[in-house]
Amino acid sequence: MSNPKNDACKTVTVRLVKGMRGCRERHRQSVRALGLNKINDVRELIDSPSVRGLINTVHYLVRVEETKS
C-alpha cells in the first residue's frame, strides 16, 4: 500500500487554456468543479482519482502540470 502522507503531498496544477463556448454542459460542470472560471485561471489541486477523472473529461480545455510539495 502507498503511504497516505506521500499521497497528500502530491498536487496537480491545472490551467484553463481554452474557452468553454460550444462545449457540452457536462464538460462545463467539470471545469467549474475543478475551480476554474475564466481562461488562464490556475488551481493547485490534490492529486486524486476524482480530480484525474475530471481532468480526463476536459483534457482538451486544460493544461496539467504535476508538482510535488
Backbone atoms as SQL, in Angstrom:
CREATE TABLE atoms (id INTEGER PRIMARY KEY, chain TEXT, resi INTEGER, resn TEXT, atom TEXT, x REAL, y REAL, z REAL);
INSERT INTO atoms VALUES
  (1, 'A', 1, 'MET', 'N', 0.838, -1.185, 0.000),
  (2, 'A', 1, 'MET', 'CA', 0.000, 0.000, 0.000),
  (3, 'A', 1, 'MET', 'C', 0.873, 1.235, 0.000),
  (4, 'A', 2, 'SER', 'N', 0.286, 2.325, -0.522),
  (5, 'A', 2, 'SER', 'CA', 1.031, 3.572, -0.531),
  (6, 'A', 2, 'SER', 'C', 0.864, 4.294, 0.801),
  (7, 'A', 3, 'ASN', 'N', 1.818, 5.127, 1.083),
  (8, 'A', 3, 'ASN', 'CA', 1.817, 5.885, 2.320),
  (9, 'A', 3, 'ASN', 'C', 0.895, 7.102, 2.175),
  (10, 'A', 4, 'PRO', 'N', -0.101, 7.297, 3.045),
  (11, 'A', 4, 'PRO', 'CA', -1.017, 8.435, 2.929),
  (12, 'A', 4, 'PRO', 'C', -0.321, 9.786, 3.005),
  (13, 'A', 5, 'LYS', 'N', 0.775, 9.862, 3.744),
  (14, 'A', 5, 'LYS', 'CA', 1.493, 11.127, 3.836),
  (15, 'A', 5, 'LYS', 'C', 2.077, 11.514, 2.482),
  (16, 'A', 6, 'ASN', 'N', 2.600, 10.545, 1.728),
  (17, 'A', 6, 'ASN', 'CA', 3.155, 10.826, 0.411),
  (18, 'A', 6, 'ASN', 'C', 2.058, 11.200, -0.568),
  (19, 'A', 7, 'ASP', 'N', 0.900, 10.555, -0.488),
  (20, 'A', 7, 'ASP', 'CA', -0.197, 10.846, -1.395),
  (21, 'A', 7, 'ASP', 'C', -0.742, 12.245, -1.170),
  (22, 'A', 8, 'ALA', 'N', -0.779, 12.693, 0.079),
  (23, 'A', 8, 'ALA', 'CA', -1.314, 14.012, 0.389),
  (24, 'A', 8, 'ALA', 'C', -0.399, 15.122, -0.130),
  (25, 'A', 9, 'CYS', 'N', 0.873, 14.826, -0.300),
  (26, 'A', 9, 'CYS', 'CA', 1.818, 15.837, -0.748),
  (27, 'A', 9, 'CYS', 'C', 1.769, 16.059, -2.252),
  (28, 'A', 10, 'LYS', 'N', 1.266, 15.109, -3.011),
  (29, 'A', 10, 'LYS', 'CA', 1.227, 15.242, -4.461),
  (30, 'A', 10, 'LYS', 'C', 0.106, 16.194, -4.869),
  (31, 'A', 11, 'THR', 'N', 0.467, 17.144, -5.700),
  (32, 'A', 11, 'THR', 'CA', -0.534, 18.080, -6.196),
  (33, 'A', 11, 'THR', 'C', -0.437, 18.168, -7.713),
  (34, 'A', 12, 'VAL', 'N', -1.492, 18.686, -8.304),
  (35, 'A', 12, 'VAL', 'CA', -1.559, 18.877, -9.743),
  (36, 'A', 12, 'VAL', 'C', -1.956, 20.326, -9.987),
  (37, 'A', 13, 'THR', 'N', -1.232, 20.996, -10.863),
  (38, 'A', 13, 'THR', 'CA', -1.581, 22.353, -11.244),
  (39, 'A', 13, 'THR', 'C', -2.348, 22.294, -12.554),
  (40, 'A', 14, 'VAL', 'N', -3.539, 22.888, -12.560),
  (41, 'A', 14, 'VAL', 'CA', -4.418, 22.842, -13.722),
  (42, 'A', 14, 'VAL', 'C', -4.688, 24.265, -14.189),
  (43, 'A', 15, 'ARG', 'N', -4.544, 24.517, -15.501),
  (44, 'A', 15, 'ARG', 'CA', -4.792, 25.834, -16.088),
  (45, 'A', 15, 'ARG', 'C', -5.820, 25.690, -17.204),
  (46, 'A', 16, 'LEU', 'N', -6.836, 26.539, -17.201),
  (47, 'A', 16, 'LEU', 'CA', -7.829, 26.559, -18.268),
  (48, 'A', 16, 'LEU', 'C', -7.249, 27.336, -19.437),
  (49, 'A', 17, 'VAL', 'N', -7.030, 26.680, -20.572),
  (50, 'A', 17, 'VAL', 'CA', -6.369, 27.322, -21.705),
  (51, 'A', 17, 'VAL', 'C', -7.307, 27.578, -22.871),
  (52, 'A', 18, 'LYS', 'N', -8.513, 27.068, -22.808),
  (53, 'A', 18, 'LYS', 'CA', -9.457, 27.245, -23.902),
  (54, 'A', 18, 'LYS', 'C', -10.815, 27.586, -23.316),
  (55, 'A', 19, 'GLY', 'N', -11.572, 28.420, -24.012),
  (56, 'A', 19, 'GLY', 'CA', -12.895, 28.811, -23.549),
  (57, 'A', 19, 'GLY', 'C', -13.886, 27.664, -23.625),
  (58, 'A', 20, 'MET', 'N', -14.949, 27.791, -22.857),
  (59, 'A', 20, 'MET', 'CA', -15.942, 26.714, -22.786),
  (60, 'A', 20, 'MET', 'C', -17.101, 26.926, -23.754),
  (61, 'A', 21, 'ARG', 'N', -17.034, 27.936, -24.578),
  (62, 'A', 21, 'ARG', 'CA', -18.102, 28.213, -25.520),
  (63, 'A', 21, 'ARG', 'C', -18.221, 27.067, -26.529),
  (64, 'A', 22, 'GLY', 'N', -19.403, 26.546, -26.650),
  (65, 'A', 22, 'GLY', 'CA', -19.652, 25.478, -27.614),
  (66, 'A', 22, 'GLY', 'C', -19.387, 24.079, -27.094),
  (67, 'A', 23, 'CYS', 'N', -18.977, 23.934, -25.856),
  (68, 'A', 23, 'CYS', 'CA', -18.738, 22.592, -25.324),
  (69, 'A', 23, 'CYS', 'C', -19.970, 22.119, -24.553),
  (70, 'A', 24, 'ARG', 'N', -19.983, 20.856, -24.240),
  (71, 'A', 24, 'ARG', 'CA', -21.126, 20.246, -23.568),
  (72, 'A', 24, 'ARG', 'C', -21.303, 20.788, -22.153),
  (73, 'A', 25, 'GLU', 'N', -22.546, 20.765, -21.695),
  (74, 'A', 25, 'GLU', 'CA', -22.865, 21.245, -20.347),
  (75, 'A', 25, 'GLU', 'C', -22.131, 20.422, -19.291),
  (76, 'A', 26, 'ARG', 'N', -22.035, 19.124, -19.512),
  (77, 'A', 26, 'ARG', 'CA', -21.334, 18.250, -18.568),
  (78, 'A', 26, 'ARG', 'C', -19.867, 18.661, -18.435),
  (79, 'A', 27, 'HIS', 'N', -19.249, 19.067, -19.534),
  (80, 'A', 27, 'HIS', 'CA', -17.854, 19.491, -19.504),
  (81, 'A', 27, 'HIS', 'C', -17.709, 20.835, -18.797),
  (82, 'A', 28, 'ARG', 'N', -18.684, 21.720, -18.971),
  (83, 'A', 28, 'ARG', 'CA', -18.667, 22.993, -18.249),
  (84, 'A', 28, 'ARG', 'C', -18.735, 22.753, -16.752),
  (85, 'A', 29, 'GLN', 'N', -19.578, 21.810, -16.353),
  (86, 'A', 29, 'GLN', 'CA', -19.691, 21.478, -14.938),
  (87, 'A', 29, 'GLN', 'C', -18.388, 20.902, -14.398),
  (88, 'A', 30, 'SER', 'N', -17.702, 20.108, -15.206),
  (89, 'A', 30, 'SER', 'CA', -16.425, 19.531, -14.785),
  (90, 'A', 30, 'SER', 'C', -15.367, 20.618, -14.595),
  (91, 'A', 31, 'VAL', 'N', -15.335, 21.583, -15.499),
  (92, 'A', 31, 'VAL', 'CA', -14.372, 22.684, -15.380),
  (93, 'A', 31, 'VAL', 'C', -14.660, 23.488, -14.119),
  (94, 'A', 32, 'ARG', 'N', -15.918, 23.754, -13.850),
  (95, 'A', 32, 'ARG', 'CA', -16.275, 24.507, -12.644),
  (96, 'A', 32, 'ARG', 'C', -15.960, 23.707, -11.380),
  (97, 'A', 33, 'ALA', 'N', -16.126, 22.388, -11.451),
  (98, 'A', 33, 'ALA', 'CA', -15.801, 21.538, -10.299),
  (99, 'A', 33, 'ALA', 'C', -14.303, 21.579, -9.994),
  (100, 'A', 34, 'LEU', 'N', -13.501, 21.803, -11.021),
  (101, 'A', 34, 'LEU', 'CA', -12.057, 21.953, -10.817),
  (102, 'A', 34, 'LEU', 'C', -11.706, 23.327, -10.249),
  (103, 'A', 35, 'GLY', 'N', -12.680, 24.226, -10.188),
  (104, 'A', 35, 'GLY', 'CA', -12.449, 25.553, -9.626),
  (105, 'A', 35, 'GLY', 'C', -11.990, 26.569, -10.649),
  (106, 'A', 36, 'LEU', 'N', -12.196, 26.284, -11.923),
  (107, 'A', 36, 'LEU', 'CA', -11.757, 27.179, -12.991),
  (108, 'A', 36, 'LEU', 'C', -12.957, 27.920, -13.566),
  (109, 'A', 37, 'ASN', 'N', -12.830, 29.224, -13.787),
  (110, 'A', 37, 'ASN', 'CA', -13.931, 30.021, -14.314),
  (111, 'A', 37, 'ASN', 'C', -13.584, 30.698, -15.630),
  (112, 'A', 38, 'LYS', 'N', -12.426, 31.351, -15.679),
  (113, 'A', 38, 'LYS', 'CA', -12.029, 32.110, -16.855),
  (114, 'A', 38, 'LYS', 'C', -10.791, 31.496, -17.485),
  (115, 'A', 39, 'ILE', 'N', -10.526, 31.874, -18.713),
  (116, 'A', 39, 'ILE', 'CA', -9.314, 31.425, -19.394),
  (117, 'A', 39, 'ILE', 'C', -8.105, 31.907, -18.590),
  (118, 'A', 40, 'ASN', 'N', -7.117, 31.065, -18.466),
  (119, 'A', 40, 'ASN', 'CA', -5.872, 31.289, -17.725),
  (120, 'A', 40, 'ASN', 'C', -6.036, 31.227, -16.210),
  (121, 'A', 41, 'ASP', 'N', -7.181, 30.808, -15.707),
  (122, 'A', 41, 'ASP', 'CA', -7.313, 30.526, -14.280),
  (123, 'A', 41, 'ASP', 'C', -6.455, 29.317, -13.940),
  (124, 'A', 42, 'VAL', 'N', -5.800, 29.365, -12.784),
  (125, 'A', 42, 'VAL', 'CA', -4.923, 28.275, -12.359),
  (126, 'A', 42, 'VAL', 'C', -5.343, 27.819, -10.976),
  (127, 'A', 43, 'ARG', 'N', -5.394, 26.504, -10.764),
  (128, 'A', 43, 'ARG', 'CA', -5.687, 25.930, -9.459),
  (129, 'A', 43, 'ARG', 'C', -4.681, 24.835, -9.175),
  (130, 'A', 44, 'GLU', 'N', -4.280, 24.745, -7.932),
  (131, 'A', 44, 'GLU', 'CA', -3.421, 23.656, -7.483),
  (132, 'A', 44, 'GLU', 'C', -4.295, 22.725, -6.650),
  (133, 'A', 45, 'LEU', 'N', -4.470, 21.504, -7.136),
  (134, 'A', 45, 'LEU', 'CA', -5.383, 20.552, -6.524),
  (135, 'A', 45, 'LEU', 'C', -4.633, 19.317, -6.059),
  (136, 'A', 46, 'ILE', 'N', -5.170, 18.652, -5.057),
  (137, 'A', 46, 'ILE', 'CA', -4.595, 17.393, -4.590),
  (138, 'A', 46, 'ILE', 'C', -4.820, 16.339, -5.660),
  (139, 'A', 47, 'ASP', 'N', -3.778, 15.591, -5.956),
  (140, 'A', 47, 'ASP', 'CA', -3.851, 14.561, -6.994),
  (141, 'A', 47, 'ASP', 'C', -4.621, 13.361, -6.462),
  (142, 'A', 48, 'SER', 'N', -5.852, 13.182, -6.938),
  (143, 'A', 48, 'SER', 'CA', -6.692, 12.071, -6.510),
  (144, 'A', 48, 'SER', 'C', -7.403, 11.503, -7.740),
  (145, 'A', 49, 'PRO', 'N', -7.943, 10.313, -7.630),
  (146, 'A', 49, 'PRO', 'CA', -8.646, 9.723, -8.775),
  (147, 'A', 49, 'PRO', 'C', -9.834, 10.564, -9.249),
  (148, 'A', 50, 'SER', 'N', -10.541, 11.206, -8.334),
  (149, 'A', 50, 'SER', 'CA', -11.691, 12.020, -8.745),
  (150, 'A', 50, 'SER', 'C', -11.244, 13.255, -9.535),
  (151, 'A', 51, 'VAL', 'N', -10.159, 13.884, -9.103),
  (152, 'A', 51, 'VAL', 'CA', -9.632, 15.039, -9.825),
  (153, 'A', 51, 'VAL', 'C', -9.105, 14.602, -11.182),
  (154, 'A', 52, 'ARG', 'N', -8.419, 13.472, -11.224),
  (155, 'A', 52, 'ARG', 'CA', -7.914, 12.951, -12.503),
  (156, 'A', 52, 'ARG', 'C', -9.061, 12.644, -13.466),
  (157, 'A', 53, 'GLY', 'N', -10.177, 12.146, -12.945),
  (158, 'A', 53, 'GLY', 'CA', -11.341, 11.873, -13.787),
  (159, 'A', 53, 'GLY', 'C', -11.913, 13.145, -14.383),
  (160, 'A', 54, 'LEU', 'N', -11.989, 14.205, -13.583),
  (161, 'A', 54, 'LEU', 'CA', -12.464, 15.492, -14.097),
  (162, 'A', 54, 'LEU', 'C', -11.520, 16.039, -15.162),
  (163, 'A', 55, 'ILE', 'N', -10.232, 15.911, -14.922),
  (164, 'A', 55, 'ILE', 'CA', -9.242, 16.398, -15.883),
  (165, 'A', 55, 'ILE', 'C', -9.349, 15.612, -17.186),
  (166, 'A', 56, 'ASN', 'N', -9.515, 14.297, -17.095),
  (167, 'A', 56, 'ASN', 'CA', -9.642, 13.482, -18.302),
  (168, 'A', 56, 'ASN', 'C', -10.879, 13.846, -19.102),
  (169, 'A', 57, 'THR', 'N', -11.939, 14.250, -18.417),
  (170, 'A', 57, 'THR', 'CA', -13.162, 14.639, -19.105),
  (171, 'A', 57, 'THR', 'C', -12.947, 15.886, -19.960),
  (172, 'A', 58, 'VAL', 'N', -12.175, 16.826, -19.466),
  (173, 'A', 58, 'VAL', 'CA', -11.981, 18.108, -20.166),
  (174, 'A', 58, 'VAL', 'C', -10.529, 18.302, -20.585),
  (175, 'A', 59, 'HIS', 'N', -9.869, 17.237, -20.962),
  (176, 'A', 59, 'HIS', 'CA', -8.442, 17.280, -21.304),
  (177, 'A', 59, 'HIS', 'C', -8.143, 18.271, -22.422),
  (178, 'A', 60, 'TYR', 'N', -9.095, 18.526, -23.300),
  (179, 'A', 60, 'TYR', 'CA', -8.883, 19.428, -24.425),
  (180, 'A', 60, 'TYR', 'C', -9.049, 20.905, -24.047),
  (181, 'A', 61, 'LEU', 'N', -9.475, 21.175, -22.821),
  (182, 'A', 61, 'LEU', 'CA', -9.663, 22.549, -22.361),
  (183, 'A', 61, 'LEU', 'C', -8.597, 22.995, -21.368),
  (184, 'A', 62, 'VAL', 'N', -7.862, 22.062, -20.782),
  (185, 'A', 62, 'VAL', 'CA', -6.936, 22.396, -19.703),
  (186, 'A', 62, 'VAL', 'C', -5.515, 21.933, -20.012),
  (187, 'A', 63, 'ARG', 'N', -4.560, 22.555, -19.309),
  (188, 'A', 63, 'ARG', 'CA', -3.160, 22.123, -19.342),
  (189, 'A', 63, 'ARG', 'C', -2.815, 21.701, -17.919),
  (190, 'A', 64, 'VAL', 'N', -2.107, 20.580, -17.782),
  (191, 'A', 64, 'VAL', 'CA', -1.833, 19.994, -16.467),
  (192, 'A', 64, 'VAL', 'C', -0.330, 19.911, -16.246),
  (193, 'A', 65, 'GLU', 'N', 0.084, 20.282, -15.037),
  (194, 'A', 65, 'GLU', 'CA', 1.469, 20.109, -14.602),
  (195, 'A', 65, 'GLU', 'C', 1.457, 19.378, -13.283),
  (196, 'A', 66, 'GLU', 'N', 2.232, 18.327, -13.178),
  (197, 'A', 66, 'GLU', 'CA', 2.341, 17.607, -11.909),
  (198, 'A', 66, 'GLU', 'C', 3.422, 18.258, -11.075),
  (199, 'A', 67, 'THR', 'N', 3.110, 18.519, -9.819),
  (200, 'A', 67, 'THR', 'CA', 4.086, 19.113, -8.918),
  (201, 'A', 67, 'THR', 'C', 4.077, 18.342, -7.610),
  (202, 'A', 68, 'LYS', 'N', 5.196, 18.363, -6.919),
  (203, 'A', 68, 'LYS', 'CA', 5.283, 17.751, -5.588),
  (204, 'A', 68, 'LYS', 'C', 5.627, 18.836, -4.602),
  (205, 'A', 69, 'SER', 'N', 4.888, 18.880, -3.512),
  (206, 'A', 69, 'SER', 'CA', 5.134, 19.894, -2.491),
  (207, 'A', 69, 'SER', 'C', 5.995, 19.335, -1.390);
